[in-house]
């Protein structure tokens, strides 16, 4: 198991991986999202993608459809990075609209 070469373990084909790499490379601003009622896997993976993309010099923002359970709010940068119709932290409707419109590509 130390050196697994079985391609069935990978979710993307080589062609799909190439498209993903090209898309990331050519983008300046990237929106990362997850499913409704995000759980720990969804929140953790979106924040991990945000940090990875930031390390590549990309302007990435996490947009969740609604807030995750309170017990996940300890995750690094959860409050400052999560945006959506029902924000991770309270704000006015006008502010939410400004923030969402500023993330469009």
Secondary structure, 3 states (H helix, E strand, C coil): CCCCCCHHHCCCCHHHHHHHHHHHHHCCEEEEECCCCCCHHHHHHHHHHHHHHHHCCCEEEEECCCCCCHHHCCCCCHHHHEECCCCCCCCCHHHHHHHHHHCCC
